[in-house]
Amino acid sequence: MENYLIALDLDGTLLYDFDSLSEELCLFMKKLQNLGHKIVIATGRPYRSSRFVYERFGLDTPIINYNGGLITHPHDNTFPEVNYTVKKEAIIDIFENNVKHIRNAFSEVKDNIYLFKEEKAIEPLLHITKDSLLFLGHLKDTLKEDPNGFIIIGKQGQGKHIETYVNQHYKGKVLSRIWDLKGEFDSIVEIFTPESNKGKGLKVVSEFLGFPQERVIAIGDGHNDIEMIQFAGIGVAVKNAHPDLLKVTKIILPFTARENAVTRYLTDFFHL
């Protein structure tokens, strides 16, 4: 069998919570690599909170972070880094003009975090590690560089107000996406650049590693996986994927991340 490039989303696809990673899964991913296949992580997470997956899988490929906004190669300094950012002036403007709708917010420059105010409840969203520096305070005072992205935790039910402002004032220049979450955080709005998507990121990686599209497999679950699934020769969605992703995916698995959807599919595909 020919070798494939396998692009994997993390949250909701490979992982069912922030950090559950079984030894069986790690051994399976190493087995695929020993057979000659390559694995690339494609996630909305920053590098700091996806590094543990990269290392436990024993990967030697580039890694796609911030939904394609940042692509680096931890083991190859010659890799041409991709780094898309949002103008800090736009971030500050969006924050200032929507502050009445905002509960909290943070922006990220690679692995550094610029947080509006401390709040215990949102700590899981920050993915703070020893590799990150945390700056507290109003963004107009702390944010000195153009960030990879901006996350707004809106007050209950206020996400649409923020999204409307972005669309009206930055159409085509800055994009926004409301996360499909249930529970306490029902209005998380992600702000990002039009250049940042996993499909473009996967194209960069596949060309760098020399894989044609027909030998690229991509597996995801979210709205931010749509372009990646469309780029791949074989696009796959897990059972409980976002409705918009299911519309563009030919292969829909009957399992979720908690039911080991990825390993089940790849085991069958490669006849292991």
N, C-alpha and C positions, 0 to 999 in steps of 0.2 A: 504493500500500500504506500502511496505517496505521502510525504510529510505535509502537515497542515499547521497553519498559524491559528491558535485558538485565543480569541479575545473574550475576557470574562469581566463582567460587571461584578461588583462586590455586594453591596447592600441589597437584600431582597432577591438576589440571584444565587450568589455563592454563600453569603452569610445571612443568617436570619436575625442576628442582633449585631451589636457594634464590634464584638471581638471573639465570637465563638468559632473556633477553627480546630477541627478534630485531627488527630494524628493520622487517621485513615485517609482523610482527604489529602493531607500533605504527601503521604506516600503514593497516592494515586496520581497526583500531579507530577511527582518525580518519575513515576513509571512512564507516563506519557512522554516526558522529555527524554528519557532513556531510549525510547523507541524512535526518537528523531523529530518529534513534534516540538513546536515552540509555543509558549504561553505568554500572553501579554495581559496585564491588568489594565482595565479601562474604567475609571471610577471618577465620581464627583468629589471624592475625598482628596485632601491634600496628601502629599507624600508621607508626611510624618505619621499619619494614621493608616497608611496602607503598606508601609515598609515591612511590618511584621508578617504580612501575607507574602510579600515578595521574597523575604528571607527564608521563611519556613517552606516555601515551595522550591527554593533553590533556583530562582530564575536568573537568567543571564540576558534578558531582553530589555528594551526601553520600557518605561512605565508611563501611562497616560493618567494624569491627575487633573483635577478641576474640569472634568468633562472635556478634555482636550485643550484646556487653556494653558497647561504646562506639561511638556513631554521631555523627560530626561532619561539618561541611561546611567544607572548607578555604577556600572562596571566599565564604562567606555567614555573617557574624557573627550574623544574625538567626535562623539555623536553631536550633530547640530541641534542644540536645544531649541525647543519651541516654547515661547513664552508670550501669551496674549494677555493684555491687561486692559482694565477699564480706567478711563481718565479719573483721577482722584477728585477733580472739580465736579464731575457728574455725580460721583458717589456722595459727596458732601451736600450738593444741591438737593438730591433726592431725599437724603436724610433730613435736612433742614426744613424742607417744605412738606414733610409728612410726619414730623415728630409727634403730632397729636394722635397719629394712628399707630405709633411704634412703642412697643414694650421694651425691646432691646435690639441691638444690632452689632454685627462685627464684620470686619473686612480682613482680608488676608493677603500678604505679600509673601509668596512662596510659603515658608513655614512660620512666619511671624504673624501674630494675631493682634488686631486693633479692636478692642472691645469697648463698647459704650459704657457699660456699667456691670459690676459684678452681680451675678445672679446664680445661685446654686442650681436651679432647675435647668438651666441651659448648658451646664458644663459638658454633658455628653455630646452636644453639638460642636463644641470647640476642639475636641480631639487634642487636648493639651498633652504634650510629651516633653521630654528633656531636650528635644531638638527645636522647640519653639520658644520664642520670646513673646511675652504678653504685655501689651501697652494698654493702659486703662485711661478712659476719658473721652471727651467730645472729639469726634473724628476731625473736625476742623483744626484741632490743636495737635492731634497725634499723628494723623495720616500724612506722611511726607512723600510717599511714592505711589505710583499708579498700582492698584492691587489686581490680583488675579480674579477677584470676585467680591461680592458683598452679600451677606445674608441678613435679612431683616426679620425679626420675630415681631409680627404685628400683634396689636391687641386683638382680642377675640373678634373674629369676623371682619377684620379691617384689611385683609390682604388685597381685595379687589380695588380698594381706594388707591393703594400704593401702585398696583399694577397699572391702573388707568393713568396715573400721573406719569409713569415711565413711558407708556405708549404715546401719550400726548406730547411730551416734551423731548423725547429721545428716539422717536421712531426711526428704525434702521441703524441707529448708532449704538444703542444699549438695549438689551433684551431682558425680559423678566419672566420668571416662571414660579407659580405657586406650587409648593410641595403638597403632594396628596397624602397628608398625615391625618391621623385621627387622634382624639384626646386633647391634651392640654394645648398643644401647638397646632392650631387649625389655620394659622395665617402666616406661615413662613414663606417669604418671598426671596427668591434667588435673583440677583442681578449679575449679568454676565455680558460678554462681548459677542457680536454676531459670528466672529471667527472661531469661537470656542464650541466645538462639538466633537463627539467621540468618533464620528464618521471621518472627519478630516484627520483626526489623530491616528485612527487606525490605518488610513491611507499612507500617512508618513511612515508608520512603523512597518507596514507590509512591504513598502518599497525599499526601506532600509535593509530589511531582512531578506528581500528577494522572493516574496510570496505573491503569486498572481491572485486576483480576487477570487477565482473559483476554488482556491485552496485556503480560503480564510473562513473560519467559523466564528460567529459572534453570538454570545448568549447574554440576554439581559432581561430586565423586568420593568424599567421605568420609561417615562416620557423622554428622559435624556439619553436613552439608548436607541431612539428611532433612527438617527442618521447612521449609527454604527451597524445596526441590523440591515439597513438598506444598502450599505457599502459591501458588506460581506457576501461572498458567494453562497454561504449557507447561514441564514439568519434564524435564530431560535429564541423563543420567548418562554418563560416559565408560566405555569398555570395561572397564577394570580397577577399577571402583568397588567400594566396600565392599559386601558381600553384603546388609546390611540396607538400604542405599540402593537397590540393584537391585530389592528387593522392592516398593518404593513408586513406582518410576519406570516410566512407560509407554514412554519413548523411551530406548533404550540404544544409544549410538554404537559402531560397529565399530572405533573408533580410540582411542588413548591420548593423553595430553598430548604425549608425544614425537613422536607422529604428527600433531600439529596438529589434534586432534579438534574444538576449538572453532571455529577458522576454517573447517574443512571443513563443519561443520554449518551455521554461520551463512551461509556462501556459498550453500549449497543453499537454505536457508530463505528468504533474501531474493532469490534468483535473480540473484546478482551475476555 
